[in-house]
């Protein structure tokens, strides 16, 4: 009886919030040799964010507050259990890995052959987009300049 090794993620899409990670994820989902799970952001490799040393990061965590952090390896592997064995890329797209101090190391330990794609965006356009998102979800009530000044004081 032969056993087939599980298919594990080998491409990680990482990026600043509002920098296009969802667009990249959705674009790649249409490719026949790429597997993307329905659970876009498992955040498995960024558990350290809950105790991040910087105040600005702990404040930024509100963007992840309704996110389902996958906490066990078994849960994480279940996300990718439907991946075909011939998939060229199996994707984990989690923005939190950019902010994590541990994620890059943990990803490398998990799969040394994996690739990490980092998406960035013009800082002003990204900040404006995040500000608008925060207003829409009800965590920001001040003007843009006021919000920027509070961010600077928090650093």
Buried (B, 14 or more C-beta within 10 A) or exposed (E): EEEEEEBBBBBBBBBBBBBBBBEBBEEBBEEEEBBBBEBBBBBBBBBBBEEBEEEBBBBBBEBBEEBEBBEEEEBBBEBBEEBEEEBEBBBBBBBBBBBBEBBBEBBEEBBEEBEBBBBEBEEEEBBBBBBEBBBEEEEBEEEEEEBBEEBEEEE
